Each structure stands twice: as C-alpha cells, then as structure tokens.
Amino acid sequence: AQTVTQSQPEMSVQEAETVTLSCTYDTSESDYYLFWYKQPPSRQMILVIRQEAYKQQNATENRFSVNFQKAAKSFSLKISDSQLGDAAMYFCAMGNAGNMLTFGGGTRLMVKP
Amino acid sequence: NAGVMQNPRHLVRRRGQEARLRCSPMKGHSHVYWYRQLPEEGLKFMVYLQKENIIDESGMPKERFSAEFPKEGPSILRIQQVVRGDSAAYFCASSPNSGDSSYEQYFGPGTRLTVT
C-alpha cells in the first residue's frame, strides 16, 4: 500500500518571502511520480509541479521548486517570492502509470500581506 | 481543448434519494478516475475506469455506489439511497491513453453533494 503524509496542517508566510511545505511518502514501487496540487477556495485541483522518481534533478516551475530526496522518501515544495494568490490548500500526491493517485492530508498555506 | 467537465457542480439530495454525478473527460482521454473529498481532508481514490471497463474499484464502498464509463457519453458515478455521510466533494480526473503523460491526471471542478 502507498501512503503520503503531510505533517504540517497549516503554514503561513509573509508576502515575497519563501516557504517550504513538507511531504513524505512510502511505496514499494520503483517507478512512480510525485505531484503537488493546489486547491484554492474554488476547490479546483490545479497541478503545480510534478517529479519523475527516476530523475535525480529536482523539478522547477517558475517560483515553485521541489526538493526530492528519494532515499529518504521526501518530496518538499518550495515557494519563492510568495504572492497573495498562493494562499490555498496544497496536496502532495503519488501515482504509478495508469493508476490512482494517493494524496496526503493537505497543508493550508496562508500568505500575509 | 476543453478541460474535464463535471455536472452538476452542486447537488442537494434528501436521505434515501439517488445521486447521479457526471464526468466528461478531456478530449482524447480514455482513462477516468473518481475521488471523494470529505471536509478538511485530502482526496481519496474511489474507482478507475476505461471505456466500458472498470479497472480498479478498490476504493468504492461495497454497497450503494456504482460507476460506469460507457462507449458513448460521460462517466457516471451513482449513489443510491444517499445518507448524510455521503456529503462530500466528488472529483473526476482523466488521463491520456499512453506514454509518459499517462501518469498525469487532469481534474474537473468537482461536484459538491449535500445530503439533507
């Protein structure tokens, strides 16, 4: 069975500062993907960034980057230059080819002006 | 290219009624997944379908819940004799047929079911 754990129910960050959201996972699979999804108050699930497990290089998407530590089964999300629009629930998720995603419990990010 | 579409966006049912939730995947996608999100929780997998086939229903409650993805038309998640505990947001996601991008799932806006 796969599990995904987000140990921070809530985080806050000052506008323009940097924040890191934590995620750990467990799986017996060797081939998998990891994702961070953003869920604003509209409840739409928006893909922020994804990481292939076989790639050593950490994925980046503009202000969003990950720190993928495969041996430690850790997959944290760093948001740089935080903006008010970044305020949302963030979910870490793991998936295999053609299979379901397993989600963590989420971290609520608040951005202070 | 339209995204994943779900309707209705909001559905209110009385206890004992049936709820029918629809999902139209993105054009060219033949894999559909249903997830349920209870308040203040993450999404939980329910069922994975391809056209006319249920591939994995390990997350579906054994009773009252069913899903289909017919050859023509949207995927349907059906909940019979709803109870208050069924109140949740139900999300549909779709993914392409094959290749590297099949790992990525695109989500619809969800249907919020309220059982009164």
Interface residues (C-beta under 8 A of the other chain):
Chain A: V4 Q6 Y33 F35 Y37 S42 R43 Q44 M45 L47 R50 E52 F91 A93 G95 N96 A97 G98 N99 M100 L101 T102 F103 G104 G105 G106
Chain B: H31 Y33 Y35 E41 G42 L43 K44 F45 Y48 I55 D56 G59 A89 F91 A93 S95 S102 Y103 E104 Q105 Y106 F107 P109 G110 R112
